[in-house]
Amino acid sequence: MNIVLVGFMGAGKTAIGKRLAARLGYRFLDTDAYIEVKEGKSIAEIFAQQGEAYFRALETQALVRLESVSNHVIATGGGILTTPGNLELIKKIGTSIFLNPDLDKIIERVMRNDKRPLVRTENPVETIKALHAKRLPLYLQADLNFVPEGTQFNSILDQIIRLL
C-alpha cells in the first residue's frame, strides 16, 4: 500500500510525509525533490528556464514511474493535480490524502519560504488565496480529506493513521 499526500504548498506534505513514512516503516519520496535530482536543477530554476508546463510534464512522468512502487509515502507538489490525468495516476499509486490545514497557517508557512516561484508576485498573499481557491476543488477529490487538529507531529500522525 502507498499513501500519496496532496495539498497546497505549505500544507506540510513533506514534513508530515517523512514522519509518517518512518512511523509506518515505509519509504518516503517527495516528487519535487525527485524532479530536482533528475533534472539537476531547483524547481525555481526549472520554472525560470523551461516554464511551468515543462515542470508539470515532469510531475506526470514522475507519477508514471511511481505506479510500480509499494510501501511508500509520497509527498506531491502543490500544483500536481492541475494537470488532467494526474489524479487518476495518484489513485492508481495508492490512497490519496488531502492535507488541508487552515489557510492562514499555509500563508504563514509559504511567506517564510522564498523558493516558491508561483508566489513571486507583487501581492503574494492574494496570489496564495487565489491559487488555493482555484485548486481546492481538485484537492477535495482525494480519497481522504484531512484537517489536522493541533500542531504536534505525533498527534497529527496518529490522526492520519486512524483515518487509514
Stockholm file with secondary structure:
# STOCKHOLM 1.0

chainA/1-164         MNIVLVGFMGAGKTAIGKRLAARLGYRFLDTDAYIEVKEGKSIAEIFAQQGEAYFRALETQALVRLESVSNHVIATGGGILTTPGNLELIKKIGTSIFLNPDLDKIIERVMRNDKRPLVRTENPVETIKALHAKRLPLYLQADLNFVPEGTQFNSILDQIIRLL
#=GR chainA/1-164 SS CCEEEECSTTSSHHHHHHHHHHHHTCEEEEHHHHHHHHHTSCHHHHHHHHCHHHHHHHHHHHHHHHTTCCSEEEECCTTGGGSTTHHHHHHHHSEEEEECCCHHHHHHHHHTCTTCGGGCSSSHHHHHHHHHHHHHHHHTTSSEEECCCSSCHHHHHHHHHHHC
#=GC SS_cons         CCEEEECSTTSSHHHHHHHHHHHHTCEEEEHHHHHHHHHTSCHHHHHHHHCHHHHHHHHHHHHHHHTTCCSEEEECCTTGGGSTTHHHHHHHHSEEEEECCCHHHHHHHHHTCTTCGGGCSSSHHHHHHHHHHHHHHHHTTSSEEECCCSSCHHHHHHHHHHHC
//
